[in-house]
Every structure is written in structure tokens, then in C-alpha cells.
Amino acid sequence: MKLDRRIPRSLDEMADLSSLAAPPAVVTRSLTIGGRRASLRLEATIWDGLKDIAKSQGKSLEALCADIHDSRTEGIPFATSVRVYVLNHFRSTAAGTTTLVA
């Protein structure tokens, strides 16, 4: 099997390749969970996934985040629980099973 060891042919192509190594955009939002304000810092793609999940479940973004917060494992950071929930949701959707809570 021959590997394609492509060399960028122009500066524009190099710029396109370097954008793949750029860190993801991180967005911080304030939410009210259980009557308390919480700040949640996540990648923009995770926020997009959360919005899609909330819409498909007929919930607000805050209600979905509250559900994730209330069902998370003790000692696991909230942001980590959200990322795992989003990943599990889309993996289970692709597999045709139900969403697992983080």
C-alpha cells in the first residue's frame, strides 16, 4: 500500500492545512441550574450539538443542561459530563439506540 505523502504546492494550501491544527473555538455561557448561576465553557461544536439535542427533545438548552448536571456521576466535572453526553447521544443515534447519560 502506497501512502500519499503530498507536499503543499502553494502558500494558500499550506494555510488551509495549518487551519486543521488550530485549537477549537471555545465559548463560555452562563446558565441557571437549580436556581444557581453556572458558567460553562465548551467548544462551539459541543454547544451546537447540545442545541440540536435540546431541540430534538423539545427542551430548552438550560433544561437539557440541568438534566445532565443532575444525572452526572459524583466527582466528574460538569463540562466533561456535557461533552460525554453529547458524544454518547450522537453515537447512540448513529447506532439506533437510546441516549446514555454521562
Buried (B, 14 or more C-beta within 10 A) or exposed (E): EEEEEEEEEEEEEEEEEEEEEEEEEEBEBEBEBEEEEBEBEBBEEBBEBBEEBBEEEEBEBBBBBBBBBEEBEEEEEBBEBBBBBBBBBBEEEEEEEEBEBB
